[in-house]
């Protein structure tokens, strides 16, 4: 292994550590608080009493303004728009993680294009 | 003034680009065909370059680039999914955060790098792009639209309606309740690869009996009368870990997942039959509800589940709709086309262009690169590979038809490459369907893939009804139809019903029709009807073969070996030809006989070059 590869591995390990720290310090407490308050993001099991499981789409047809998504101009915009989305849903607890998320995103930024396959078991994450 | 729009699908599975000009699909291709990396998820720089070249334009001439989904909503789902299961899910988060925040969240940077900073970047919603890919290229002025996949943003399924230049969604099912994820869970449990092995599971189903279907309905999925459904996530692993299923799933279905490449047993066959039966039931109910909601006689389908051609065939045969059209690139790659068409009509307000002949505007899905005869000859001359030149297309058809009738296996690369997962006669391996040994030879000596997998018939469109119980065109190999009764031979399952010792190869080799190589063990076939308007050279070849043999059918399988992307260029085609036991390679007007070729030396063991799918 040459020195470039060693540096790459160290960089990867540092990124993993940052992501893990965010998970443990931010997401886990938020999840625990959510469970204690009894709030759910989605149902996990069938509801025999329900007549139908269909829901209305958030928007039925895309209007011209729906195509223009400022969120993907930069990572700062992305986190800002995400926080705005969560605030609009009344989830200030989620919106409050925006500064840490922005910091994490800056750390995780890849200089190179994604080269690894996405694991098939990460299906639902994408 | 007409708009020129580039659609992009990227960063998860099977990246692709598509170029639409004035509402016409000018070009579309998957990145894997150029990068030679199966299901390449990377930003599709090579496919974009091809699309721009095909349209003879510079990036500055693009009116817009449209990305196929909304990364903001996808990340929102990712976070909320993890907040549902944390402290479980740490490994998932670590991988997803790096990939998502490091790459996908900054689509603008990738577009800037590839196309410069002056390009307008737009985004479509994931399922709306699927719906657009289903409806806009279809031959319908109006239609019900059904999109079904694993998940995209929050939706896993939508029911909608298309009319003129507009698609609208009426109902949806949201994550984690997903027909695609249910099917993928069984794909994984049966030892196949998620996202590519679903096709194998579908092919395995006819060997089994649906003995687990009730267990699936009672424990895994609750389906209402209107086709809506919800999963019981207690049986799945995808929420909190890197697995589709969990111990509870294992225990319900008699043990852990089959190890990839290990022997396939009666259990996997029955599981495949069971989940296929459940999927078909749900799809029929969904289709009936779509008909009721929209009142339309026409159905347009897309999303990865729409590649389940057995379920598609059921919808057609049950006459839920009068007409059904399925986007041939039904998975996420096709959303590059959908996103571009959607922006053309619903962002720029450009009118939709229909095919004046009443057919679709997908152009047979021959939307990829072609190599001229001169380019092929230049390649062959440079490498010193011996070849013959056919005087014209008719002579080529005669020589190739004769070779196939004599039992030769032919690699056939003529015209523009297909867009989507199926080979339709531009990058195909062809064989004689009448021969009992063809299926085994093509699976084991040409494709190097599992012996149980059936091959598809390409049939002259005007003679399809002589062979199959199919009353409509199936140009994209997306409808399964039964073989006509009169062509079937009595088939015994004796010795197979006993259980785990079943010898599938023995069953496969039993004659079951006058075209055994393309007749599955349940007398079904995944039909491609070949129309002279879509692919005149392939139509001519079928006509020649019919004239020679009285058979209007050829075996048509993709021009690749297992795990390899379908060939694109002459170099890809020649390499694949020489690595396998094909007899003849046709590249435009050039004919190469294997026996005349010099020894072919690979740099290493090519069988390890491609990861098995």
Interface residues (C-beta under 8 A of the other chain):
Chain A: X15 X16 X19 X20 X22 X23 X24 X27 X28 X30 X31 X32 X34 X40 X41 X42 X43 X44 X45 X46 X47 X48 X50 X51 X52 X53 X54 X55 X56 X57 X58 X59 X60 X61 X62 X63 X64 X66 X67 X68 X69 X71 X72 X73 X74 X75 X78 X81 X82 X85 X86 X94 X101 X104 X105 X108 X109 X110 X113 X114 X115 X116 X117 X118 X119 X120 X121 X122 X123 X124 X125 X126
Chain B: X11 X12 X13 X39 X41 X42 X43 X66 X67 X70 X71 X72 X74 X75 X76 X78 X79 X80 X81 X82 X83 X84 X85 X86 X87 X89 X90 X92 X93 X94 X95 X96 X97 X98 X99 X100 X101 X102 X103 X104 X105 X106 X107 X108 X110 X121 X122 X123 X124 X125 X128 X150 X151 X154 X155 X158 X159 X160 X166 X167 X168 X169 X170 X171 X172 X173 X174 X175 X176 X177 X181 X184 X188 X193 X194 X195 X221 X222 X224 X226 X228 X229 X230 X231 X232 X233 X234 X237 X238 X239 X241 X242 X243 X244 X342 X343 X346 X347 X349
